Amino acid sequence: MATTITAGNATNGLAFSADNTGQLEIKTGTGAGTTALTISTAQVATFAGNLTLTGNASGIIKSGTAVASTSGTSIDFTGIPSTAKRITVMFSGVSTSGTSVIIIQLGSTTFSTSGYTAAGLGSSTTALATSSYTTGFGIADSTAAASVYSGQIIISNISGNVWVSSYVMTRGTQQIATGAGVSPSLSGTLDRVRITTVGGTDTFDAGTINILWE
């Protein structure tokens, strides 16, 4: 048995039946109702149907809205909740109009554009090369207008307002880009991510970008 709250009771619209087991049961529907939620004595919640969240909850992966990276010099994702501890930025077939390397910048109200310690490595059929970045998390060591990137960068909160990153992406069909870095201490809680290029003047011309947060 359990302490039971029943909505839609045929007599008074709400029925409450208590016992001393320490388990709670919530029923919905008409008459005797159907069990919708059970909370055990071990604080384990069991839902009979699907759980749908319209807001934000810690520990739950939420998705942003995918953006076509086919125009503009930057793509911003804002409104990231203060509970977020890990951000995943996903690329599918992303390229730009020029040779400026794609970077990712973090922000709190405004974007932090300096103070990053990051490095990117790119492979080719014959060699490996690295580059360092201070204005954001740089993707690969260099790029070309024809380069197409797919993959993801994971950005995690290490302490306070400091975030670390790591990524692996394809660059075309036979090349790999990888790297890592640490952000400066942001001015406040992270609430936005920007995808742009070093110098911020090259434009996006192909692909799709989206984020996850948890």
C-alpha positions in Angstrom: 0.0 0.0 0.0 0.9 3.7 -0.1 -0.3 7.1 0.8 -2.4 7.8 -2.3 -3.6 11.1 -3.8 -6.3 10.5 -6.4 -7.3 13.3 -8.8 -10.7 13.0 -10.6 -12.4 11.1 -7.8 -16.0 10.6 -8.6 -17.2 11.9 -5.2 -15.3 15.1 -4.5 -12.7 15.6 -7.3 -9.8 14.8 -5.0 -9.2 11.9 -2.6 -6.5 11.5 -0.1 -5.8 8.1 1.5 -3.0 7.9 4.0 -1.1 5.0 5.5 2.2 4.6 7.3 4.3 2.8 4.6 6.3 5.9 3.6 5.5 5.4 -0.1 3.6 8.0 -2.1 1.3 7.3 -5.0 -0.4 9.8 -7.3 -3.3 8.8 -9.5 -5.0 10.6 -12.3 -8.1 10.0 -14.4 -11.7 9.5 -13.2 -13.1 7.4 -10.5 -10.5 5.3 -8.8 -7.9 6.7 -11.2 -4.7 5.2 -12.7 -1.3 5.4 -11.0 0.7 8.1 -12.7 3.6 8.5 -10.3 5.0 6.4 -7.5 7.7 7.7 -5.1 9.3 4.9 -3.1 10.7 5.0 0.5 14.1 5.2 -1.2 13.0 8.5 -3.0 12.9 6.8 -6.4 10.3 8.3 -8.6 8.6 6.0 -11.2 6.4 7.5 -13.9 3.9 5.3 -15.6 4.0 7.5 -18.8 6.6 9.7 -20.5 8.3 12.6 -18.7 8.3 15.8 -20.7 10.2 18.9 -19.5 9.4 22.3 -20.9 11.9 24.1 -18.6 15.4 23.3 -17.5 16.5 20.7 -15.0 20.0 19.8 -13.7 21.3 16.5 -15.1 18.9 16.5 -18.0 20.3 16.9 -21.5 18.5 19.7 -23.4 18.9 20.6 -27.1 19.0 24.0 -28.6 17.5 24.7 -32.0 19.7 23.7 -35.0 20.9 26.7 -37.0 21.9 26.6 -40.7 25.5 27.8 -40.8 25.1 29.3 -44.3 25.5 33.0 -43.7 26.8 35.6 -41.2 30.2 36.0 -39.5 29.0 34.4 -36.2 26.4 32.1 -34.8 25.2 32.6 -31.3 23.4 30.4 -28.8 22.0 32.4 -25.9 19.7 31.6 -22.9 21.8 28.7 -21.6 20.5 28.1 -18.0 22.7 28.7 -15.0 22.4 25.0 -14.1 24.4 23.9 -17.2 27.7 22.3 -16.4 28.5 20.8 -19.8 27.9 22.2 -23.3 28.3 20.2 -26.5 28.6 22.1 -29.8 27.9 20.0 -32.8 29.0 20.6 -36.4 27.6 18.9 -39.5 29.2 19.9 -42.8 30.2 23.4 -41.6 32.5 25.6 -43.7 33.3 29.2 -44.2 34.2 31.5 -47.1 37.8 32.1 -46.2 40.9 30.7 -44.4 40.3 32.1 -40.9 40.1 29.3 -38.4 36.7 28.6 -36.7 36.8 29.4 -33.0 34.2 29.0 -30.2 33.8 31.8 -27.6 32.0 31.7 -24.2 30.2 34.5 -22.5 28.2 35.8 -19.6 25.9 38.6 -20.8 28.8 39.5 -23.2 31.3 37.3 -24.9 34.9 36.8 -23.6 37.2 37.4 -26.6 40.6 37.0 -25.0 42.4 35.0 -22.3 41.9 31.5 -23.7 44.7 29.0 -23.6 43.9 26.6 -26.4 45.6 24.6 -29.2 44.4 22.8 -32.3 45.9 20.0 -34.3 45.1 19.1 -37.9 46.1 16.1 -39.9 46.7 15.7 -43.6 47.7 12.8 -45.7 51.3 13.6 -45.1 51.8 15.6 -41.9 50.5 17.0 -38.6 50.5 20.6 -37.5 49.4 22.6 -34.5 48.4 26.2 -33.7 47.7 28.0 -30.5 44.7 30.3 -29.8 43.9 33.0 -27.2 40.7 34.5 -28.6 38.6 31.3 -28.3 38.8 27.5 -28.7 40.3 27.1 -32.2 39.2 24.2 -34.4 42.3 22.6 -36.1 45.6 24.2 -36.9 44.6 26.0 -40.1 41.8 25.9 -42.6 40.8 26.6 -46.2 37.7 27.9 -47.8 37.0 24.4 -49.0 37.4 22.7 -45.6 34.2 21.1 -44.2 33.9 20.2 -40.5 31.8 17.6 -38.8 32.0 16.5 -35.2 31.6 18.0 -31.8 33.4 20.0 -29.1 32.6 19.3 -25.4 32.9 22.2 -23.0 32.8 21.5 -19.3 32.7 23.6 -16.2 35.8 22.8 -14.1 35.3 25.3 -11.3 33.7 28.7 -10.8 33.3 30.4 -14.2 36.2 28.5 -15.8 35.5 26.0 -18.6 37.7 23.4 -20.4 37.2 22.0 -23.9 38.1 19.1 -26.0 37.1 18.0 -29.5 37.6 15.6 -32.4 36.2 16.5 -35.9 36.6 15.4 -39.4 38.0 18.0 -41.9 36.9 16.7 -45.2 37.0 13.0 -45.9 40.6 12.1 -45.0 41.6 14.6 -42.3 41.1 14.9 -38.6 41.1 18.0 -36.4 41.5 17.7 -32.6 42.4 20.0 -29.7 41.7 21.3 -26.3 41.8 24.4 -24.1 40.7 26.3 -21.1 38.7 29.6 -21.0 39.4 32.7 -19.0 37.3 33.1 -15.8 34.1 34.6 -17.2 32.5 37.7 -15.7 29.6 35.6 -14.4 27.7 32.4 -15.0 27.9 31.1 -18.6 24.8 31.9 -20.6 25.9 31.9 -24.2 28.2 30.4 -26.8 29.4 31.9 -30.1 30.8 30.2 -33.1 32.9 32.6 -35.3 36.3 32.8 -36.8 39.7 34.3 -35.8 39.3 37.9 -36.8 35.5 37.5 -37.1 35.2 38.5 -40.8 34.9 35.3 -42.7 31.3 34.2 -43.3 29.7 30.8 -42.9 28.6 29.2 -46.1 27.5 25.6 -45.5 26.3 23.2 -42.8 24.4 23.0 -39.6 25.3 23.8 -36.0 23.5 23.0 -32.7 24.2 22.7 -29.0 23.3 20.4 -26.1 23.5 21.4 -22.5 23.3 19.4 -19.3 
